[in-house]
Amino acid sequence: MDKRTMIDDLRIKRDQSKRAMDFILDAVRRENRAFTASERQIFDKREAEVMALDERVEELTEQVRMDDAAAPMAKRFAPAASGINSAHEQRTSSMATSARIASEPQVYRQDSRETSWFLDSYAVAKNNDPAARERLQRNARQVADIQRQEGRALSTTNGNAGEFVPPLWLESEFIRLARSKRVTADLVKPRPLPAGTDVINLPKVATGTATAPQTTQNTAIQQTDMTTTSIGSSVITIAGGQTVSLQLAEQSPLNIDTVILGDLAADLAVKVNAQVLSGSGATGNATGLLTLAGTGAVSWTGTDGATFQAAVLKAIGQVFTSTFEAPDSLILAPRRAVWLMAQKDLQGRNVLVPADNGPVNSMGVLAPKLNTEGPIGRFCGLDVYIDSGIPINLGAGTDEDRAIVLRSSEIYLWEGIPKFEVFPQTYAQNLSLFARAYEYMSFQAGRYPGAVQVLSGSGFKTTNTL
């Protein structure tokens, strides 16, 4: 990929990030309000992306200008060796130019069939192919460089050997796919998983110190000793694999990396979100929000928007009582969110009204556009998220969904980087390969269980949906 093509690609990415920023700004200005916590997080991230992309475009543009200025002089004084044809001359010029490039093109690209991380991994495993090994190691250096530029230290996460890391496009694809399927997992506070540990332990104050009015001068003041405990969460492994015919890997006109590795990455995202929501806490599983002991419980047995609003407000009050802080999020199953959109008040007005209509005295406001990356609107002062990972087979009749009110900053999710590997062993007699993906994670919502309020009851039955 030449520099001008790289500049075009960077500008496209920059425009995408800028549009995401403009969407949030338009909503804030239209509703005449401040940023929500989640909007601020997304806006700051996109702003950082735009600044980094602008800087890189400027750098590459300057390099192109210098290359163009130097080209006539280089051609004029180039040695005229006999037998050198124009093609060789072009290759020589290209080599000279590439020596001045600050960062080389990516080894593995999603839209390219020229190189395949999948097949290179296979070639190294099969016969230690030196060219494939060199490409894999060069890719690892590129990934490490990007991580350093973005202030991340992903190569030190649990279980990462740091040699044959996935290509950069797959890391980006994992993040993109994850946002559409792991809404709650992306909502809580992310943390890099430390290396060399199977349990995450956090200290917690059990009982605190105390103060009191001093009865008279020169008398003893209040003294109460603090007591502490700790909260632990196990590091668990999520893994999956796929047997692939060698013919498909070598002869397919499609980029098999995209098909297989991208699909494994997408399913990892789904399973991480399932652990965050509904992990059983049994061996090999995290303890999810819906199974965590000590969370607040609110029963909703109504069938209309007004009674649902009362249940949500009760949950908000219980978060305040437990943590002395405000919750920020309401997470709904898709069918509950759609049901809520259809509810009307006693005057026949929609409970959730579009922000574009300039709502007056509304219970909630819908965002201009439904999405799976961020909030779809606000209800009772909370950002509303739709998460299809919320089960709909709960309750005595196995036909109920749930709603969750929470303060997302009190909940921690530690994640390692997903690992992708290819093996020919034990499949040689079938001309097959085995591709596997796995990830380490640890989820912890038990620091302040009262920051999580679970709404349940007969109101969540299938019969109370559209």
C-alpha positions as CSV (number, residue, x, y, z in Angstrom):
1,M,0.0,0.0,0.0
2,D,1.5,3.3,-1.1
3,K,1.4,6.4,1.0
4,R,-1.4,8.1,-0.9
5,T,-3.6,5.1,-0.4
6,M,-2.7,5.0,3.2
7,I,-3.7,8.7,3.5
8,D,-7.1,8.0,1.8
9,D,-7.8,5.1,4.2
10,L,-6.9,7.2,7.2
11,R,-9.2,10.0,6.1
12,I,-12.1,7.6,5.7
13,K,-11.5,6.4,9.3
14,R,-11.2,9.9,10.5
15,D,-14.5,10.9,8.9
16,Q,-16.2,7.9,10.6
17,S,-14.9,9.0,14.0
18,K,-15.9,12.6,13.4
19,R,-19.5,11.5,12.4
20,A,-19.8,9.6,15.7
21,M,-18.7,12.8,17.6
22,D,-21.2,14.9,15.7
23,F,-24.0,12.5,16.4
24,I,-23.4,12.8,20.2
25,L,-23.0,16.6,20.0
26,D,-26.2,17.0,18.0
27,A,-28.2,15.0,20.6
28,V,-26.7,17.1,23.5
29,R,-27.4,20.4,21.8
30,R,-30.9,19.4,20.7
31,E,-31.8,18.3,24.2
32,N,-30.0,21.3,25.8
33,R,-28.2,19.1,28.4
34,A,-24.8,18.0,29.5
35,F,-23.0,14.9,28.3
36,T,-23.9,11.6,30.0
37,A,-21.0,9.5,31.4
38,S,-21.2,7.0,28.5
39,E,-21.5,9.8,25.9
40,R,-18.5,11.6,27.4
41,Q,-16.5,8.3,27.3
42,I,-17.4,7.6,23.7
43,F,-16.9,11.3,22.6
44,D,-13.4,11.5,24.3
45,K,-12.4,8.2,22.6
46,R,-13.5,9.4,19.2
47,E,-11.9,12.8,19.7
48,A,-8.5,11.1,20.5
49,E,-8.9,8.9,17.4
50,V,-9.5,12.0,15.2
51,M,-6.5,13.8,16.6
52,A,-4.2,10.8,16.1
53,L,-5.5,10.2,12.6
54,D,-5.0,13.9,11.7
55,E,-1.5,13.8,13.0
56,R,-0.7,10.6,11.0
57,V,-2.2,12.1,7.8
58,E,-0.2,15.3,8.2
59,E,3.0,13.2,8.7
60,L,2.3,11.0,5.6
61,T,1.4,14.1,3.5
62,E,4.7,15.7,4.4
63,Q,6.5,12.5,3.4
64,V,4.7,12.5,0.1
65,R,5.6,16.1,-0.5
66,M,9.3,15.4,0.2
67,D,9.3,12.3,-2.0
68,D,7.7,14.2,-4.9
69,A,10.3,17.0,-4.5
70,A,13.2,14.6,-4.4
71,A,12.0,12.4,-7.3
72,P,13.3,14.6,-10.2
73,M,16.7,15.0,-8.6
74,A,17.0,11.3,-7.9
75,K,16.1,10.5,-11.5
76,R,18.5,13.0,-12.9
77,F,21.6,11.8,-10.9
78,A,20.7,8.1,-10.9
79,P,23.6,5.9,-12.3
80,A,22.8,4.8,-15.9
81,A,23.9,1.2,-15.7
82,S,23.5,-0.8,-18.9
83,G,20.7,-3.4,-19.1
84,I,18.6,-1.8,-16.4
85,N,15.0,-1.7,-17.6
86,S,12.2,0.7,-16.4
87,A,10.7,-2.0,-14.2
88,H,13.9,-2.5,-12.3
89,E,14.4,1.2,-12.1
90,Q,10.9,1.6,-10.5
91,R,11.7,-1.2,-8.0
92,T,14.9,0.4,-7.0
93,S,13.3,3.8,-6.6
94,S,10.5,2.2,-4.5
95,M,13.1,0.5,-2.2
96,A,14.9,3.8,-1.7
97,T,11.6,5.5,-0.9
98,S,10.5,2.8,1.5
99,A,13.6,3.2,3.5
100,R,12.3,6.6,4.5
101,I,8.9,5.5,5.6
102,A,8.3,5.9,9.3
103,S,5.9,3.0,9.5
104,E,5.6,0.1,7.1
105,P,2.2,-1.0,5.7
106,Q,0.4,-3.7,7.7
107,V,1.6,-7.2,7.0
108,Y,-1.9,-8.6,7.2
109,R,-4.9,-6.7,5.9
110,Q,-8.5,-7.7,6.0
111,D,-9.2,-6.8,2.3
112,S,-6.0,-8.5,1.0
113,R,-5.5,-12.1,-0.2
114,E,-1.8,-11.6,-0.7
115,T,-0.9,-12.6,2.9
116,S,-2.8,-14.7,5.4
117,W,-2.1,-14.9,9.1
118,F,-4.0,-18.2,9.1
119,L,-1.8,-19.8,6.5
120,D,1.5,-18.3,7.8
121,S,0.7,-19.7,11.3
122,Y,0.1,-23.1,9.6
123,A,3.3,-22.9,7.6
124,V,5.4,-22.2,10.7
125,A,3.7,-25.0,12.6
126,K,4.1,-27.4,9.8
127,N,7.7,-26.9,8.6
128,N,9.0,-23.8,10.4
129,D,8.8,-21.7,7.2
130,P,11.3,-18.8,7.6
131,A,9.4,-16.4,5.4
132,A,6.1,-17.0,7.2
133,R,7.9,-16.7,10.5
134,E,9.4,-13.4,9.5
135,R,6.0,-12.0,8.5
136,L,4.4,-13.1,11.8
137,Q,7.2,-11.5,13.8
138,R,7.0,-8.3,11.7
139,N,3.2,-8.2,12.4
140,A,3.9,-8.7,16.1
141,R,6.2,-5.7,16.0
142,Q,3.6,-3.6,14.2
143,V,0.9,-4.5,16.8
144,A,3.3,-3.7,19.6
145,D,4.1,-0.3,18.0
146,I,0.4,0.6,17.7
147,Q,-0.2,-0.5,21.3
148,R,2.6,1.8,22.5
149,Q,1.3,4.7,20.5
150,E,-2.2,4.3,22.0
151,G,-0.9,3.9,25.5
152,R,-1.8,0.3,25.9
153,A,0.3,-2.6,27.2
154,L,-1.6,-5.5,25.7
155,S,1.5,-7.7,25.3
156,T,1.8,-8.0,29.1
157,T,-1.7,-9.4,29.6
158,N,-2.3,-12.9,31.1
159,G,-1.3,-15.7,28.7
160,N,0.1,-13.6,25.9
161,A,3.4,-15.1,24.6
162,G,3.9,-12.0,22.5
163,E,5.2,-13.8,19.4
164,F,2.5,-14.7,16.9
165,V,-0.2,-12.1,17.9
166,P,-3.3,-11.6,15.7
167,P,-3.1,-9.0,13.0
168,L,-4.2,-5.5,13.6
169,W,-7.3,-5.8,11.5
170,L,-8.6,-8.7,13.7
171,E,-8.1,-6.6,16.9
172,S,-10.2,-3.8,15.3
173,E,-12.8,-6.3,14.0
174,F,-13.1,-7.9,17.5
175,I,-13.8,-4.5,19.0
176,R,-16.4,-3.6,16.3
177,L,-18.2,-6.9,16.6
178,A,-18.0,-6.8,20.4
179,R,-19.8,-3.5,20.5
180,S,-22.9,-4.9,18.7
181,K,-23.2,-8.0,20.9
182,R,-21.8,-7.2,24.3
183,V,-23.6,-4.1,25.4
184,T,-23.4,-4.6,29.1
185,A,-19.8,-5.9,29.0
186,D,-18.8,-2.7,27.3
187,L,-20.8,-0.6,29.6
188,V,-19.0,-1.6,32.9
189,K,-15.6,-0.4,33.8
190,P,-12.9,-2.1,31.7
191,R,-9.5,-3.1,33.1
192,P,-6.5,-5.0,31.6
193,L,-6.1,-8.4,33.0
194,P,-2.9,-8.6,35.0
195,A,-0.4,-11.3,34.1
196,G,0.4,-14.3,36.3
197,T,-2.7,-14.5,38.4
198,D,-5.8,-16.8,38.5
199,V,-7.8,-14.7,41.0
200,I,-8.4,-10.9,41.2
201,N,-8.6,-9.8,44.8
202,L,-9.6,-6.3,45.8
203,P,-9.5,-4.9,49.3
204,K,-12.8,-3.6,50.7
205,V,-13.6,-1.6,53.8
206,A,-16.0,-3.6,55.9
207,T,-16.6,-1.0,58.7
208,G,-15.2,2.5,58.6
209,T,-13.8,5.0,60.9
210,A,-16.1,7.4,62.8
211,T,-16.3,11.0,64.0
212,A,-18.4,12.6,66.7
213,P,-18.8,16.0,68.4
214,Q,-16.2,16.5,71.2
215,T,-18.3,16.9,74.3
216,T,-15.9,19.4,76.0
217,Q,-12.4,20.7,75.3
218,N,-9.4,18.5,76.2
219,T,-11.5,15.4,76.3
220,A,-11.0,12.3,74.2
221,I,-12.3,12.4,70.6
222,Q,-14.1,9.6,68.8
223,Q,-11.9,6.7,67.8
224,T,-13.2,3.8,65.8
225,D,-10.9,1.3,64.1
226,M,-11.5,0.5,60.5
227,T,-12.0,-3.2,59.5
228,T,-11.3,-4.5,56.1
229,T,-12.0,-7.6,53.9
230,S,-11.5,-8.5,50.3
231,I,-13.5,-9.4,47.2
232,G,-12.2,-12.0,44.9
233,S,-13.1,-13.1,41.4
234,S,-11.6,-16.0,39.5
235,V,-9.9,-15.7,36.1
236,I,-11.9,-17.9,33.7
237,T,-11.2,-19.0,30.2
238,I,-13.5,-18.8,27.2
239,A,-12.4,-20.8,24.2
240,G,-13.7,-22.3,21.0
241,G,-12.3,-23.9,17.8
242,Q,-13.0,-24.8,14.2
243,T,-11.7,-27.6,12.0
244,V,-11.0,-26.3,8.5
245,S,-10.1,-28.3,5.4
246,L,-6.7,-27.4,4.0
247,Q,-8.3,-27.0,0.6
248,L,-10.5,-24.2,1.9
249,A,-7.5,-22.5,3.6
250,E,-5.3,-22.7,0.5
251,Q,-7.7,-22.5,-2.4
252,S,-10.6,-20.3,-1.3
253,P,-10.9,-17.0,-3.2
254,L,-12.1,-15.4,0.0
255,N,-9.8,-14.3,2.9
256,I,-10.4,-17.3,5.2
257,D,-8.9,-15.3,8.1
258,T,-11.9,-12.9,7.9
259,V,-14.5,-15.7,7.8
260,I,-13.2,-18.0,10.5
261,L,-11.2,-15.8,12.9
262,G,-13.7,-13.0,12.6
263,D,-16.5,-15.4,13.5
264,L,-14.6,-16.9,16.5
265,A,-14.0,-13.3,17.7
266,A,-17.6,-12.4,17.4
267,D,-18.7,-15.5,19.4
268,L,-16.1,-14.7,22.1
269,A,-17.7,-11.3,22.4
270,V,-21.2,-12.9,22.9
271,K,-19.9,-15.3,25.5
272,V,-18.1,-12.6,27.5
273,N,-21.3,-10.6,27.6
274,A,-23.2,-13.7,28.7
275,Q,-20.8,-14.2,31.6
276,V,-21.3,-10.6,32.7
277,L,-25.0,-10.9,32.6
278,S,-25.8,-14.4,33.7
279,G,-22.6,-16.2,34.7
280,S,-23.5,-18.9,37.3
281,G,-20.5,-18.5,39.5
282,A,-19.9,-22.2,39.3
283,T,-16.4,-23.5,38.5
284,G,-15.2,-22.1,35.2
285,N,-17.9,-19.3,35.2
286,A,-18.0,-15.8,36.4
287,T,-20.7,-14.5,38.7
288,G,-23.0,-12.3,36.6
289,L,-25.2,-9.4,37.5
290,L,-28.4,-11.5,37.5
291,T,-26.9,-14.2,39.8
292,L,-24.9,-12.0,42.2
293,A,-25.8,-12.3,45.8
294,G,-26.7,-9.1,47.7
295,T,-28.0,-7.1,44.7
296,G,-31.1,-5.0,45.2
297,A,-34.4,-6.6,44.1
298,V,-37.5,-4.8,42.8
299,S,-40.7,-6.6,42.0
300,W,-42.8,-5.3,39.1
301,T,-46.2,-6.9,38.6
302,G,-47.9,-4.2,36.5
303,T,-48.7,-4.1,32.8
304,D,-48.2,-0.5,31.9
305,G,-45.6,2.2,31.6
306,A,-46.7,4.1,34.7
307,T,-46.2,1.1,37.0
308,F,-42.9,0.3,35.3
309,Q,-41.7,3.8,35.9
310,A,-42.5,3.4,39.6
311,A,-40.5,0.2,39.7
312,V,-37.5,1.9,38.0
313,L,-37.7,4.8,40.4
314,K,-37.7,2.5,43.4
315,A,-34.6,0.8,42.0
316,I,-32.9,4.2,41.6
317,G,-33.8,5.0,45.2
318,Q,-32.3,1.7,46.4
319,V,-29.0,2.4,44.6
320,F,-28.8,5.8,46.3
321,T,-29.6,4.2,49.7
322,S,-26.9,1.6,49.3
323,T,-24.1,3.5,47.7
324,F,-24.9,7.2,48.3
325,E,-24.3,7.6,44.6
326,A,-26.6,7.9,41.5
327,P,-27.1,5.0,39.1
328,D,-26.5,5.8,35.4
329,S,-27.9,3.0,33.3
330,L,-31.1,1.0,32.6
331,I,-30.5,-2.2,30.7
332,L,-33.5,-3.8,28.9
333,A,-34.1,-6.9,26.8
334,P,-35.1,-5.9,23.2
335,R,-38.7,-7.0,23.7
336,R,-39.0,-4.9,26.9
337,A,-37.5,-1.8,25.3
338,V,-39.9,-2.1,22.3
339,W,-42.8,-2.7,24.7
340,L,-41.8,0.5,26.6
341,M,-41.7,2.5,23.4
342,A,-45.4,1.5,22.8
343,Q,-46.7,2.6,26.2
344,K,-48.9,5.6,26.7
345,D,-49.8,7.8,29.6
346,L,-53.4,8.6,30.8
347,Q,-53.7,11.3,28.2
348,G,-52.8,8.9,25.4
349,R,-49.3,10.3,24.9
350,N,-46.3,8.0,24.3
351,V,-44.2,7.4,27.5
352,L,-41.1,7.6,25.4
353,V,-41.2,10.5,22.9
354,P,-38.7,11.3,20.2
355,A,-36.2,14.0,21.2
356,D,-36.8,15.7,17.8
357,N,-40.4,16.6,18.9
358,G,-39.3,18.7,21.8
359,P,-40.8,16.6,24.6
360,V,-42.7,18.3,27.5
361,N,-43.3,16.5,30.8
362,S,-42.2,13.1,29.4
363,M,-41.2,10.1,31.4
364,G,-38.4,9.4,28.9
365,V,-36.9,10.6,25.7
366,L,-35.9,8.4,22.7
367,A,-32.6,9.1,20.9
368,P,-32.9,10.2,17.3
369,K,-31.8,6.8,16.2
370,L,-31.8,3.3,17.7
371,N,-28.4,1.7,18.0
372,T,-26.6,-1.2,19.7
373,E,-23.4,0.7,20.6
374,G,-24.8,3.3,23.0
375,P,-27.9,4.5,24.8
376,I,-31.2,4.5,22.8
377,G,-32.6,7.3,25.0
378,R,-33.2,8.3,28.6
379,F,-35.8,7.1,31.1
380,C,-36.2,8.4,34.6
381,G,-32.8,10.1,34.2
382,L,-31.0,6.9,33.2
383,D,-29.3,6.1,29.9
384,V,-31.3,3.2,28.4
385,Y,-29.4,0.3,26.7
386,I,-30.8,-2.6,24.7
387,D,-29.0,-5.9,25.4
388,S,-30.2,-9.0,23.6
389,G,-28.1,-11.1,26.0
390,I,-30.7,-10.6,28.8
391,P,-32.4,-14.0,29.1
392,I,-36.1,-14.2,28.3
393,N,-36.7,-17.6,29.9
394,L,-36.5,-16.7,33.6
395,G,-39.1,-16.9,36.3
396,A,-41.4,-19.8,37.4
397,G,-43.0,-19.9,34.0
398,T,-39.6,-19.6,32.2
399,D,-41.1,-16.8,30.1
400,E,-39.8,-13.6,31.9
401,D,-37.0,-11.2,31.0
402,R,-35.4,-8.8,33.4
403,A,-34.4,-5.1,33.7
404,I,-31.2,-3.9,35.4
405,V,-30.6,-0.5,37.0
406,L,-26.9,0.0,37.9
407,R,-24.1,2.4,38.6
408,S,-21.7,1.1,35.9
409,S,-18.5,2.6,37.4
410,E,-18.7,0.3,40.4
411,I,-18.5,-2.8,38.3
412,Y,-15.2,-4.1,37.0
413,L,-14.4,-6.4,34.0
414,W,-10.8,-7.6,33.5
415,E,-10.0,-8.9,30.1
416,G,-7.0,-10.3,28.3
417,I,-6.6,-10.0,24.6
418,P,-8.2,-12.8,22.6
419,K,-5.7,-15.4,21.3
420,F,-5.9,-17.1,17.9
421,E,-3.9,-20.1,16.9
422,V,-3.7,-22.6,14.1
423,F,-2.6,-26.3,14.4
424,P,-2.0,-29.0,11.8
425,Q,-1.3,-31.7,14.4
426,T,-3.6,-34.7,14.6
427,Y,-5.5,-33.5,11.6
428,A,-2.9,-34.3,8.9
429,Q,-4.6,-37.6,7.8
430,N,-7.7,-35.6,6.9
431,L,-5.9,-32.6,5.3
432,S,-7.4,-30.4,7.9
433,L,-6.3,-27.6,10.3
434,F,-7.6,-26.7,13.7
435,A,-8.1,-23.0,14.4
436,R,-8.8,-22.0,18.0
437,A,-9.6,-18.8,19.9
438,Y,-9.6,-18.2,23.6
439,E,-9.6,-15.4,26.1
440,Y,-9.1,-14.9,29.8
441,M,-11.5,-12.7,31.8
442,S,-12.5,-11.9,35.4
443,F,-15.7,-10.2,36.3
444,Q,-16.4,-8.5,39.6
445,A,-19.6,-6.8,40.6
446,G,-19.4,-7.7,44.3
447,R,-17.6,-4.6,45.5
448,Y,-20.9,-2.8,46.0
449,P,-23.7,-5.3,45.2
450,G,-26.3,-2.5,46.0
451,A,-25.0,-0.6,42.9
452,V,-26.9,-3.3,40.9
453,Q,-30.8,-3.5,41.1
454,V,-32.6,-6.3,39.3
455,L,-36.2,-5.8,38.4
456,S,-38.2,-9.0,38.1
457,G,-41.8,-10.2,38.4
458,S,-44.9,-11.1,36.4
459,G,-44.7,-7.8,34.5
460,F,-41.8,-9.3,32.5
461,K,-43.8,-12.2,31.2
462,T,-44.2,-12.9,27.5
463,T,-47.8,-12.0,27.7
464,N,-46.8,-8.4,28.6
465,T,-45.0,-7.8,25.3
466,L,-45.9,-6.6,21.9
